[in-house]
Amino acid sequence: MQETADKTLDCKCNPKARPMRIPKPWYRRSTDSWYLEINGRQIRLGSDKKEADAKYREIVRARGLTDLGAECSAHDMLAAFWDWYKRNRKPTTVETRHRLLQSFIDHLPASLPADAIRPYHVQNWLNVSNGTSPSTTNTRISFLSSAFNWGRKFGYIKSNPLRDMPKPTPRTRQEFVPPDQFRRLIKLAPPGLRSFVRFMLVTGARPQEMFKLTADTFNESEKNFTLLIEDSKGNKRSRVIQCPPDAMRIAKALVRRNPTGLIFRNSRGTPWNKNNVNCAMRRLADRMGLDSLCATQLRHSYCHYLLTKGWDVGTVAKLMGHADTRMIMTRYGHLDGSKYLAEKAAEITLPRSKPD
């Protein structure tokens, strides 16, 4: 796990005014045991509930701690959650979520108990957020709900108060570059960006994956790039980016040119990253006359192209790095109302009955 910068939450509480508190013991089914976490260290209390409770009280007395109970404030619980989150999430995720959680904490009264949080506290906070889209609102509620669910699992609160809070449906991703515009898009892209755009269109790689490709991740014999689990989205499985012939030609040329470090670089030799790609894509969008064009839209275009060519959803999902088909089925609306569906529907005929 990579070390992260110290992103301490600014909570309106005074930890010196009262002794440190700890959560209740929690049960782990996989080991059939009760545990207690203090300062990030998990203490195994045993499998018998009575013995675990006794050991818990002994630890409380020995360390001069107090039982958490209902007196825990929302600030205290969220601060504890943040300490755990920093140790278990990627630095980029920590950076974005820090601002989000700090904003929510600033909105809450310092003395508000964690158990007193209700969905309307979150809704009031969302109401003061300017221009929040359905997708962003869904993400923010989900993140806060996960924080309170963490508090429930670790014994800070008895139940997650946001479990049943309604969330708006994220907007379906419909923007894509029509396949008949692919060649024009590649032609209008500046030389330093051209291979980047072409590679995304033929592989469906995520932009953040493009920023991690090196000669070491390239497997020429297997015709793919492989990112390790820690470099893959979700940190659950390695990501394999399959390379068709067009992508292989790009990969071989870039690996020869950049045998060390990142292979996708601009005309100045600087590795592409989120910021300089966004700037380059905005200029390309102006040339194309497509206001919504961005790097992620190239991935959507890849998905749209394969589906309209008749590829099955399961194969497309695997090529795009999804664990299953749910993301494509629920979040990618590329085929809604398309000519393709009308054409496929026209092919439906009933089987002929056999003569008696």
N, C-alpha and C positions, 0 to 999 in steps of 0.2 A: 504493500500500500504506500503510495507516494505521500510524502509529508506535505502538509498544507500550511499556508500562511496562517498566523494566529488571527482568526476572525472572531473576536470575542463580542458577544452580544451586550449591548448597553441596556441592562435591566435596571429598573428603578427599585432596587432592593439593596439592603445592607447586610451582606453575609456575616459581618462581624457582630451584628446586633443579637444574634442567636446562634446556638450551636449548630453544627452541620447535621443535616437530616439525611436519612437514607430511605430508599423505597422498600416495600414489602418483599418477602421472598417470592420467587416466581418458579413455575414448574416447566421443565423441559422434557417433552415426551420421549425424545430419541434416547435419552439416557435414564429415563425414569427417576429423575432426581430434582430436588429443589435447589435453587441458587439465589445468591445475593450479589449485587454488584456495588462496589465501593471504589470510587475514583477510577472507573474503567476496568477494574479487576473483578472477575467473577469468582465467587467463593461457593464451593459445592457444600450444601448443607445435609445431603443424604436423601434417601428415597422415602423414609418414613416421615409423614407430615408432622407428627408430634415431636419427634426428635429434631426435625428441621426448625420448628418454631422455638424449641428450647435453645438450640444453638444460635438462632437469630437473636433472641433476647440476651444471650450471653455476650454476643459481639457488640450489641447496642450498649450494654453496661460497661464493657471493657474499654470501649473507645469513647465513651462519653457522648454518644450520639442520641438523638431523639427520634422517636417514631414519626414517620412522615404524616400519615393520616390526612384528614381533611384540611389541616392548616396550611398545606402547601399552596403557595400562590401560583398563578399561571406563569408569572415571570420566572419563578424558581424552576418549575417543571420544564419550561421551554429552554431555559439556560442549560439544564441537564441534558435535554434532548440534543441541543446544539453541540455540546461537548462530545457526545456519542457520534453525531452526524459527521463532524470533522474528521474523525478517525476512520470512518467507514464509507466515505464517498470521495469521488474524484475531485481534485482541486477546482476544476472548471465548474462542477456542479455546486461545490461549496460557495464559490464566488457569487453565483447568481442567487442561490437560495438564502445567503446571508442577508442581502438587502431586503428580500421578501419577508423573512422572519422578523428582522429588526423593525420593519414598518408596522407589522402586526402588533409587536410588543409595545411600540410607542403609542399605539391606539388604545391599549388596555390600561385600566387603573392599576397602579402598582400593587395594591392590596387585594385585588380580585382573586379569590381562591380558584385553583384549577378546576375543582369540581363544579364551580358556578358558571363556567363557560357555557354559552348556548349558541346555537346557529346564528341568532340575530347579532351577536358580537362580530361574527365574521362578515355578515351581510352589511352591517354598518360600516365596517372597515372597507369593504369592496365598493360601497357607495361613494366614498371619497376618492377612489382611484379613477383618474380621468381616462376615458377612452378604453375601458377594459372590454376586450372582445370575448365572445362565448368560449373560445378555445383557451384564452388566458385565464378567464374566470374559473373554468373547469380545472385547469392546472393548479391554480392557487388554492382552491378548496381541497383538492386532492392532497396537496402537500401538507396543509395544516391538519387535515384529517389523519394523515400518516403520523404527524407529530403527536397528536393526542392518542392515537392507537398505540404508539410507542410508550406513552405514559401509562396507558392501561396495562400493557404487557409487563412493564417494569414496576407496577404497583403504585404509581403516583396518583392515579385516579381509578375508580371502580369500573367506569365504562367510557367509551369514546363518545363525547357529546355531539360530534359532527358526523357520526356514522350514517345517519339518515338525512343529512342535509342535501336538498336537491341541488344538482349541478346542471348547468346548461350543456346541451349537446355540442361538442366541438364542431367547428365548421368542416365540412367535407372538403378534402383537397381535390380541386377540380382543375387547377391551372396546369397546363402542359404546353409544350411546343408541338404543333402538328408535325407528324413524320415528314410531310412533304416540304417542311421548312428546315429540316436538319442540316442539309447541305449549305443552305444560305446562312444559317446560324454559325456553322463552322468557318465558312468563308469570311464572314464579317468579324469574327473574333480576332483580336490582335495576335501576332505570331506567338508571343509568350503564353497566351491563354488557350490557343487552339488545341493543343494536345490534351489539356486539362478538360476542356469541354467535350472533345471527341471521346475521351476515355470514359467519362461519366455517362454519356449517351449509350455506349455499347456495353457497359458493365452494371449500371445502376448503383454504383458505389455511393455511399453517403459522403457529403462534403468533408465531415470531420475525419473520415477514413482516408480520404485523399491526402490530407495533411500529415499522414503518418507513414505513407508508403516509402520504403527504402529498398536498396538492392538486397539487403538481408532478408526482407520479407517476400522477395520474389522467388518463385519456384518455377524455373523455366521448363523442366521436364513435366511437371504437373499442370503447367499452363494456368497458374493462379498466383495471387498474393495471399498470404496468411498473416493475420494480425493475432497476436497472443490474447489471452483472455483479458489481461489487465488493460489492453489497448482497444478492446472491443466494447461496443455499446452494451450496457447492462452488466458487464463483468461476469457473465455466466458461461459463455462458450467462446471459443476462438472464432474469428470471422474469416471466411474464405471467399475471396473475390475471384470469380471465374473470369478468365480472359479469352474471349473469342479471337480469331485471327487479327482483326483490326487493333484490338487492345494489346495483343502480343507484340505487334510491330512497334507500337508506342512504347511499351514497357522495355523492350530490348534496347531501343535507341536511348531512352532516358537512363537506364541502368549503366550503359557504356559511358554515357556522358557524366553521370553523377554516381560513381561507384561507392561513395561514402555520403552519408547524410540523406536528406529528403530528395527524392528524384523529381518531383514536380516543382519547377521554379519558373519565375517570370524571366523576361528578356534581360534583366539586370543580374540574374543569377541568385536572386533572393527567393527562398522557399515561399510557396504560396501559403497563406494563412487566411483565417476568417476575414480579417479586415481588408487586406489587399485584394482578395477575391471579390468581396462585396463591392468594392470601388470599381473594379474592372467589369463586373457583371452589370453594374448600373450604366456604364458607358455603352456596353454591348446592347443593353435593353433599349437605349435611345436609338441606336443604329437599326435595331430590328423593329422598333415601334411597338414594343411589348412592355408596358409599364410594370407588370408583375414579375418579369424575368429575374430569376436568382439561381444560385447554384443548386439549391434543393429542387427547383423546378425541372432541372435536367434529369434528376432521379425519377421524378413523377412522369416525365416524358418517356423514359425507358419502360416504366411499368405500363403506361397506356399503350405504347407501341406493341409490346409482347401480347397483351390481352386482346387487342384488336386483331392481332395476327392469328388468334385462336389458341394461344398457349393456355394450358390449364393453370388455375390460380395457385395450386400447390407448388408447382415448379417455379413459377414467378416469385412466390414468397420466399422460397429457399435461395434463389439467385440473389434476391435483395437483402438477404440476411435476417429475415423474420423467422421466429421460432415456429410459427404456424400461419394460417391464412387469415386470422381475425383482423389484423391491421389492414390488409388489402380490402377485405370484405366490408369493414365498417368505416374506414377512414379515407380510402381512396375512391372517389366517385367519378373516376375518369370515363366510365361508360354510360353514365346516366343520360338518357335521352339521346344517345348518339345514333348516327346512321347505322353503325355496326349492329346494334341491337335490333333495329328495324329489319335489317337484312337477314339476321339470324332467325328472327321470328317468322319471316316469310318462308323459311325453309321447313317449317314445322308442318308435317302432314300426318294424318291418321293412317295406321296400317290398313291395308285392304283386307276385307273379310274373304275367307275362302268360300267358294260356292258350295251349297249344300249337296 
